[in-house]
Amino acid sequence: MRFSTLNESKLHKTLKKIYSEIYDGKTEVELYGYIYDIVTENKNIIEIQTKNLAKLLPKILDTIEKGHNIKIVHPIVIKKSIEMHSSDGTIISIRKSPKTGAIYDIFWELTGIYSVLLNKHFSLEIVEIDMIEERIMTEKPVQSKNGKRRFKKDWIKSDKRLDKIIDTRRFDEKKRFFRFTAEKLATGILRKGYKKQTQGKQIVIKNLKQRKPYHLGFQ
């Protein structure tokens, strides 16, 4: 089984290169029928996932069951620039997107992997970044690649790439998740996400009180 790296974005490839150098790991390693982004010398696993963390859950669970520690690296886009290209690759324009992100955008992704968040063999590393989204101008309005556009537009997304890393936050202990989520849980934002992602099943988190915001630095 071999996954084609041609499907990976420039952002994914850059983060994979950065983390493979940090942890002196091998990339694109086939193991247990999976292709792992990075496997370190001591057999720890690192996966880069730019969206849809829930899709990784079966792989995470199986990896932990096989006796490995697994770290998921997930970028959160704080600021985005849009780079428009002509069909021949010439840059037509570059502009800042009015949309901005925040570390708390991770909440909606956490609902898809809540069952492993407190597992001692699992850790999550959030990378706050500025990103450049590459687009190609089309001759006529077209549908997006995923078919989700309500109205056709005269451009398509072609890639995304890293502009700069702003901060990195690691979550690998129960108290860190609790301190990070306490304030938002009190507002009901995360509870709504849990209800939606778990088809209405009740999830109870005990002994969680509202606390002051907890800021994590790079480790």
C-alpha positions in Angstrom: 0.0 0.0 0.0 1.5 3.3 -1.0 -0.1 6.8 -0.7 0.8 9.3 -3.4 2.4 12.4 -2.0 1.2 14.2 -5.1 -2.1 14.7 -3.2 -0.3 16.5 -0.4 -0.5 20.3 -0.3 2.7 22.4 -0.1 1.7 23.3 3.5 1.5 19.6 4.4 4.9 18.9 2.8 6.6 21.8 4.5 5.3 20.9 8.0 6.3 17.3 7.4 9.9 18.4 6.5 10.1 20.7 9.5 9.0 18.0 12.0 11.0 15.2 10.4 14.1 17.4 10.9 13.1 18.3 14.5 12.6 14.7 15.5 15.2 13.2 13.2 12.5 10.9 11.7 11.9 9.0 8.5 9.1 10.2 6.2 6.5 8.2 4.3 7.0 5.0 6.3 4.8 2.0 5.6 3.7 0.1 8.8 0.7 -2.0 9.7 -0.9 -1.3 6.3 -0.6 2.5 6.9 1.7 5.1 5.5 2.9 7.3 8.3 4.1 10.9 7.7 7.0 10.5 10.2 8.4 7.7 12.3 11.1 8.6 14.8 14.0 6.5 15.7 12.2 5.2 18.9 9.2 4.3 16.8 7.0 7.2 17.8 4.5 8.4 15.1 3.9 11.9 13.9 1.0 12.7 11.5 0.4 16.0 9.9 -3.3 16.7 9.4 -4.4 20.1 8.0 -8.1 19.4 8.4 -10.7 16.8 9.3 -9.0 15.3 12.4 -11.9 12.9 12.7 -10.8 11.0 9.6 -7.6 10.1 11.5 -9.3 8.5 14.5 -9.3 4.9 13.3 -5.6 5.2 12.4 -4.8 6.8 15.8 -6.6 4.1 17.7 -5.0 1.3 15.8 -1.5 2.9 16.2 -2.0 3.2 20.0 -3.2 -0.4 20.1 0.0 -1.4 18.4 2.0 0.2 21.3 3.1 3.4 19.7 2.9 7.0 20.9 1.3 9.2 18.2 1.5 13.0 17.8 -1.0 14.8 15.6 0.3 18.1 14.2 -2.6 20.4 13.2 -2.1 23.9 11.8 -4.6 26.7 12.6 -4.6 29.6 10.1 -4.5 32.9 11.9 -4.0 35.1 8.8 -4.4 34.2 5.2 -3.2 35.8 2.0 -4.7 35.0 -1.4 -2.4 34.7 -4.4 -4.2 34.7 -7.7 -2.5 33.1 -10.7 -3.3 33.0 -14.4 -3.5 29.7 -16.2 0.2 29.9 -17.2 1.2 30.5 -13.5 1.8 34.2 -13.6 0.9 36.0 -10.4 -2.0 38.4 -11.1 -2.6 39.7 -7.6 -1.9 39.1 -3.9 -4.3 40.3 -1.1 -5.0 39.7 2.5 -8.1 37.8 3.4 -10.4 39.6 5.8 -11.0 36.4 7.6 -8.8 35.7 10.6 -8.5 32.6 12.8 -7.8 31.9 16.4 -6.4 29.0 18.6 -10.0 28.3 19.7 -10.9 27.2 16.1 -9.5 23.9 17.2 -12.6 23.1 19.3 -14.7 22.0 16.3 -11.9 19.6 15.3 -11.6 18.2 18.8 -15.1 16.9 18.8 -14.1 14.3 16.2 -11.3 12.8 18.3 -12.5 13.4 21.8 -12.2 9.7 22.6 -8.3 9.8 22.5 -7.7 13.3 23.9 -6.7 12.0 27.4 -4.9 8.9 26.2 -1.4 8.9 27.6 0.0 7.7 24.2 -1.7 10.6 22.3 -0.6 14.2 21.9 -1.8 17.1 19.8 0.4 19.9 18.6 -1.3 23.0 17.3 0.7 25.2 15.0 -0.6 28.7 14.6 0.4 29.9 11.1 0.0 32.5 8.5 -0.8 30.8 5.2 -0.9 31.7 1.5 -3.8 30.2 -0.5 -3.0 29.8 -4.2 -5.8 30.2 -6.7 -6.0 29.9 -10.5 -8.2 32.2 -12.6 -10.5 30.4 -14.9 -12.0 31.6 -18.2 -15.5 31.0 -17.0 -17.2 30.4 -13.6 -16.6 26.8 -12.4 -17.6 24.6 -9.5 -15.0 23.9 -6.8 -13.1 20.6 -6.7 -15.2 19.4 -3.8 -18.5 20.4 -5.5 -19.7 22.5 -2.5 -20.0 25.9 -4.1 -23.5 27.3 -4.0 -22.5 29.5 -7.0 -19.8 29.0 -9.5 -16.8 31.4 -9.5 -14.1 32.3 -11.9 -11.3 30.7 -9.9 -10.3 27.5 -8.2 -8.0 26.8 -5.3 -4.8 25.1 -6.5 -2.7 24.8 -3.4 -1.8 26.3 0.0 1.6 27.0 1.5 3.2 28.1 4.7 4.0 31.7 5.1 5.2 31.7 8.7 4.8 29.9 12.0 3.5 32.2 14.7 3.4 29.8 17.7 3.2 26.2 18.6 1.1 24.7 21.5 1.4 21.1 22.7 -1.3 19.2 24.5 -0.2 15.9 26.0 -1.6 16.0 29.6 -5.1 16.0 31.0 -4.7 19.3 32.9 -3.6 21.1 29.7 -6.8 20.1 27.8 -8.9 21.0 30.9 -7.4 24.4 31.4 -7.6 25.2 27.7 -11.2 24.3 27.4 -12.6 25.5 30.7 -13.5 29.0 29.7 -15.1 27.9 26.4 -17.0 25.0 27.9 -18.6 27.4 30.3 -20.1 29.3 27.4 -21.6 26.2 25.8 -19.6 26.5 22.6 -17.8 23.2 22.9 -20.8 21.3 24.3 -22.8 22.3 21.1 -20.0 20.8 19.0 -20.0 17.6 21.0 -23.7 17.2 20.6 -23.5 17.7 16.9 -20.6 15.4 16.3 -21.8 12.6 18.5 -25.4 12.4 17.2 -26.8 13.6 20.4 -25.1 11.2 22.7 -24.4 12.8 26.1 -20.8 13.3 27.1 -20.1 14.3 30.7 -16.9 16.0 31.7 -16.6 16.1 35.4 -14.7 18.3 37.9 -14.3 21.0 35.3 -14.6 24.5 36.7 -14.3 27.9 35.0 -10.8 29.1 35.3 -8.7 32.0 34.0 -7.3 31.5 30.4 -4.3 29.3 30.3 -1.6 30.2 27.8 0.9 27.5 26.7 4.2 28.4 25.3 6.4 26.4 22.9 8.0 23.3 24.3 
